[in-house]
Amino acid sequence: MTHVVTEPCIMCRNTECVSVCPVDCFRQGPNMLAIDPDECIDCALCVTKCPTNAIFAEEDVPGSQQQFIELNAQLSRLWPGITRSVAPLEEAEEWKDVPDKAHLLKR
């Protein structure tokens, strides 16, 4: 199993989760993070660090967010790794609780 970054991360890209990952499985995109499913060891340390509640175990991804399982796998092949926390996007706080942001994802 793996963990999956879902829609709430879009337009926020908080990286507190990255700092606790023991295997450096996070990838950084323009306005979201992704988890490389081949690198994730399912430790779950990142889940409680995510201020937008965007990270789920694969088997717990909500039905409306299922497309993010495959999306994380695809994007993790395209985006560079990130191994330490950096500042969130400037507009993160205003986007934190906004639903239905999938159309805003930048690849």
Contacts in CASP RR format, 6 or more apart in sequence:
PFRMAT RR
TARGET T0000
AUTHOR 0000-0000-0000
METHOD contacts of the structure
MODEL  1
MTHVVTEPCIMCRNTECVSVCPVDCFRQGPNMLAIDPDECIDCALCVTKC
PTNAIFAEEDVPGSQQQFIELNAQLSRLWPGITRSVAPLEEAEEWKDVPD
KAHLLKR
1 42 0 8 1.000
1 57 0 8 1.000
1 58 0 8 1.000
1 59 0 8 1.000
2 35 0 8 1.000
2 37 0 8 1.000
2 40 0 8 1.000
2 42 0 8 1.000
2 57 0 8 1.000
2 58 0 8 1.000
2 72 0 8 1.000
3 35 0 8 1.000
3 40 0 8 1.000
3 42 0 8 1.000
3 44 0 8 1.000
3 46 0 8 1.000
3 47 0 8 1.000
3 55 0 8 1.000
3 56 0 8 1.000
3 57 0 8 1.000
3 58 0 8 1.000
4 35 0 8 1.000
4 37 0 8 1.000
4 55 0 8 1.000
4 56 0 8 1.000
4 57 0 8 1.000
4 58 0 8 1.000
4 61 0 8 1.000
4 65 0 8 1.000
4 68 0 8 1.000
4 69 0 8 1.000
4 72 0 8 1.000
5 32 0 8 1.000
5 33 0 8 1.000
5 34 0 8 1.000
5 35 0 8 1.000
5 54 0 8 1.000
5 55 0 8 1.000
5 68 0 8 1.000
5 72 0 8 1.000
6 54 0 8 1.000
6 55 0 8 1.000
6 56 0 8 1.000
6 61 0 8 1.000
6 62 0 8 1.000
6 65 0 8 1.000
6 68 0 8 1.000
7 54 0 8 1.000
7 65 0 8 1.000
7 68 0 8 1.000
7 99 0 8 1.000
7 100 0 8 1.000
7 101 0 8 1.000
7 102 0 8 1.000
8 52 0 8 1.000
8 53 0 8 1.000
8 54 0 8 1.000
8 96 0 8 1.000
8 101 0 8 1.000
9 32 0 8 1.000
9 33 0 8 1.000
9 50 0 8 1.000
9 52 0 8 1.000
9 54 0 8 1.000
9 55 0 8 1.000
10 31 0 8 1.000
10 32 0 8 1.000
10 95 0 8 1.000
10 101 0 8 1.000
10 102 0 8 1.000
10 104 0 8 1.000
10 105 0 8 1.000
11 31 0 8 1.000
11 32 0 8 1.000
11 89 0 8 1.000
11 91 0 8 1.000
11 92 0 8 1.000
11 95 0 8 1.000
11 98 0 8 1.000
11 101 0 8 1.000
11 104 0 8 1.000
12 31 0 8 1.000
12 32 0 8 1.000
12 51 0 8 1.000
12 52 0 8 1.000
12 54 0 8 1.000
12 88 0 8 1.000
12 89 0 8 1.000
12 92 0 8 1.000
12 95 0 8 1.000
12 96 0 8 1.000
13 28 0 8 1.000
13 29 0 8 1.000
13 31 0 8 1.000
13 32 0 8 1.000
13 33 0 8 1.000
13 88 0 8 1.000
13 89 0 8 1.000
13 92 0 8 1.000
14 50 0 8 1.000
14 51 0 8 1.000
14 52 0 8 1.000
14 88 0 8 1.000
14 92 0 8 1.000
15 26 0 8 1.000
15 28 0 8 1.000
15 33 0 8 1.000
15 82 0 8 1.000
15 84 0 8 1.000
15 85 0 8 1.000
15 86 0 8 1.000
15 88 0 8 1.000
16 49 0 8 1.000
16 50 0 8 1.000
16 51 0 8 1.000
16 85 0 8 1.000
17 26 0 8 1.000
17 33 0 8 1.000
17 46 0 8 1.000
17 47 0 8 1.000
17 49 0 8 1.000
17 50 0 8 1.000
17 55 0 8 1.000
18 26 0 8 1.000
18 33 0 8 1.000
18 46 0 8 1.000
18 82 0 8 1.000
18 83 0 8 1.000
18 84 0 8 1.000
18 85 0 8 1.000
19 49 0 8 1.000
19 84 0 8 1.000
19 85 0 8 1.000
20 45 0 8 1.000
20 46 0 8 1.000
20 49 0 8 1.000
21 43 0 8 1.000
21 45 0 8 1.000
21 46 0 8 1.000
21 83 0 8 1.000
22 41 0 8 1.000
22 43 0 8 1.000
22 45 0 8 1.000
23 39 0 8 1.000
23 40 0 8 1.000
23 41 0 8 1.000
23 43 0 8 1.000
24 39 0 8 1.000
24 81 0 8 1.000
24 83 0 8 1.000
25 35 0 8 1.000
25 36 0 8 1.000
25 39 0 8 1.000
25 40 0 8 1.000
25 41 0 8 1.000
25 76 0 8 1.000
26 33 0 8 1.000
26 34 0 8 1.000
26 35 0 8 1.000
26 36 0 8 1.000
26 46 0 8 1.000
26 81 0 8 1.000
26 82 0 8 1.000
26 83 0 8 1.000
27 33 0 8 1.000
27 34 0 8 1.000
27 35 0 8 1.000
27 36 0 8 1.000
27 75 0 8 1.000
27 76 0 8 1.000
27 78 0 8 1.000
27 79 0 8 1.000
27 80 0 8 1.000
27 81 0 8 1.000
27 82 0 8 1.000
28 79 0 8 1.000
28 80 0 8 1.000
28 81 0 8 1.000
28 82 0 8 1.000
29 75 0 8 1.000
29 79 0 8 1.000
29 80 0 8 1.000
29 106 0 8 1.000
29 107 0 8 1.000
30 106 0 8 1.000
30 107 0 8 1.000
31 89 0 8 1.000
31 104 0 8 1.000
31 105 0 8 1.000
31 106 0 8 1.000
32 75 0 8 1.000
32 105 0 8 1.000
32 106 0 8 1.000
33 82 0 8 1.000
34 71 0 8 1.000
34 72 0 8 1.000
34 75 0 8 1.000
34 76 0 8 1.000
34 79 0 8 1.000
35 46 0 8 1.000
35 55 0 8 1.000
35 72 0 8 1.000
35 76 0 8 1.000
36 72 0 8 1.000
36 73 0 8 1.000
36 76 0 8 1.000
36 77 0 8 1.000
37 58 0 8 1.000
37 72 0 8 1.000
37 73 0 8 1.000
37 76 0 8 1.000
38 76 0 8 1.000
39 76 0 8 1.000
42 57 0 8 1.000
44 57 0 8 1.000
46 55 0 8 1.000
47 55 0 8 1.000
47 56 0 8 1.000
47 57 0 8 1.000
51 96 0 8 1.000
52 96 0 8 1.000
52 97 0 8 1.000
56 62 0 8 1.000
56 65 0 8 1.000
58 69 0 8 1.000
61 68 0 8 1.000
61 69 0 8 1.000
67 102 0 8 1.000
71 105 0 8 1.000
75 107 0 8 1.000
78 107 0 8 1.000
89 95 0 8 1.000
95 101 0 8 1.000
END
